[in-house]
Amino acid sequence: MDDRQIIEYLTSRSWIQPQSEGGCWLFQDFINRDGYGQFTLYKPRKRTAYAHRESLRAHGYDVEGLSVDHLCANKNCWNPLHLELVTLAENTSRAANKRWGIYRRLHALTINQEVKVTK
């Protein structure tokens, strides 16, 4: 597949979130157990492809040797505006920080709910 065909394929199997201009582009075909859009490419050889990585490749980015960070925190998103190429170490660090931030927000909500209930 050439770049144009990859983008057409991804678009044909996706749902674009309409909530806002520039929203997430969600791959709807096969989502692997980790939450990433996945499909098979057959040329030049058969290989597993990931929607977010192929999107960046098709939009002209060199993804070899780099990780893709989903700035929107949605693993299934393939909108190139929501993706950033980073080193594996940077991506791991960012993921840990995102999880910590989510934990802190959920913990704060739990504390606030307990306080409201006891009043």
C-alpha positions as CSV (number, residue, x, y, z in Angstrom):
1,M,0.0,0.0,0.0
2,D,1.2,3.5,-0.7
3,D,0.6,6.4,1.7
4,R,-2.6,7.5,0.0
5,Q,-4.0,3.9,0.2
6,I,-3.1,3.6,3.9
7,I,-4.9,6.9,4.8
8,E,-8.0,5.7,2.7
9,Y,-7.9,2.4,4.5
10,L,-7.7,3.9,8.0
11,T,-10.4,6.4,7.1
12,S,-12.8,3.7,5.8
13,R,-12.4,1.8,9.1
14,S,-12.7,4.7,11.5
15,W,-15.1,6.9,13.3
16,I,-14.1,10.6,13.6
17,Q,-15.2,12.1,16.9
18,P,-17.4,15.0,16.0
19,Q,-17.3,16.8,19.4
20,S,-14.7,19.3,18.2
21,E,-12.7,20.1,15.2
22,G,-9.5,18.2,15.4
23,G,-11.0,15.4,17.6
24,C,-9.7,11.9,17.9
25,W,-9.8,9.6,14.9
26,L,-10.8,6.2,16.2
27,F,-9.9,3.1,14.4
28,Q,-12.9,0.7,14.5
29,D,-11.7,-2.4,12.7
30,F,-9.5,-4.5,15.1
31,I,-8.4,-3.2,18.5
32,N,-5.8,-5.3,20.2
33,R,-5.9,-6.1,23.9
34,D,-3.7,-3.1,24.6
35,G,-6.2,-0.7,23.0
36,Y,-4.3,0.0,19.7
37,G,-5.9,-0.1,16.3
38,Q,-4.2,-3.0,14.4
39,F,-4.3,-4.4,10.9
40,T,-2.1,-6.5,8.6
41,L,0.0,-5.2,5.7
42,Y,1.0,-7.7,3.0
43,K,3.5,-5.7,0.9
44,P,6.4,-5.7,0.7
45,R,6.1,-8.5,3.3
46,K,3.3,-9.6,5.6
47,R,3.5,-7.7,8.9
48,T,1.3,-6.4,11.7
49,A,0.7,-2.6,11.4
50,Y,-0.6,-0.2,14.0
51,A,-3.0,2.6,13.0
52,H,-1.2,5.3,14.8
53,R,2.2,4.4,13.5
54,E,1.0,3.9,9.9
55,S,-0.9,7.2,10.1
56,L,2.4,9.1,10.9
57,R,4.3,7.2,8.3
58,A,1.6,8.0,5.7
59,H,1.7,11.6,6.7
60,G,5.5,11.8,5.9
61,Y,7.1,11.1,9.3
62,D,10.0,8.7,9.8
63,V,8.8,6.5,12.7
64,E,11.7,4.0,12.7
65,G,13.4,3.6,16.1
66,L,10.9,5.9,17.8
67,S,7.8,5.5,19.9
68,V,4.6,7.4,19.3
69,D,3.0,9.3,22.2
70,H,-0.7,9.8,22.1
71,L,-1.0,13.4,23.4
72,C,-4.8,12.9,23.7
73,A,-4.1,9.8,25.9
74,N,-6.4,7.7,23.6
75,K,-4.4,4.7,22.3
76,N,-6.9,4.1,19.5
77,C,-6.5,7.5,18.0
78,W,-4.6,7.9,14.7
79,N,-5.0,11.7,14.2
80,P,-1.5,12.9,13.4
81,L,-2.2,16.1,15.3
82,H,-2.6,14.0,18.5
83,L,0.6,12.1,18.0
84,E,4.2,12.9,18.8
85,L,7.3,10.9,18.0
86,V,9.5,10.5,21.0
87,T,12.1,8.1,22.4
88,L,11.0,5.0,24.2
89,A,12.3,6.4,27.5
90,E,10.4,9.6,27.0
91,N,7.2,7.7,26.1
92,T,7.5,5.5,29.2
93,S,8.1,8.5,31.4
94,R,5.1,10.3,30.0
95,A,2.9,7.2,30.4
96,A,3.8,6.9,34.0
97,N,3.1,10.6,34.6
98,K,-0.3,10.3,32.9
99,R,-1.2,7.3,35.1
100,W,-0.1,9.1,38.2
101,G,-2.2,12.1,37.2
102,I,-5.3,9.9,36.7
103,Y,-4.7,8.2,40.0
104,R,-4.5,11.6,41.8
105,R,-7.6,12.9,40.2
106,L,-9.6,9.7,41.0
107,H,-8.3,9.7,44.6
108,A,-9.3,13.4,45.0
109,L,-12.8,12.6,43.7
110,T,-13.1,9.7,46.1
111,I,-12.1,11.9,49.1
112,N,-14.5,14.7,48.0
113,Q,-17.4,12.2,47.7
114,E,-16.6,10.8,51.2
115,V,-16.6,14.3,52.6
116,K,-20.0,15.1,51.0
117,V,-21.5,11.9,52.3
118,T,-20.5,12.5,55.9
119,K,-21.8,16.1,56.1
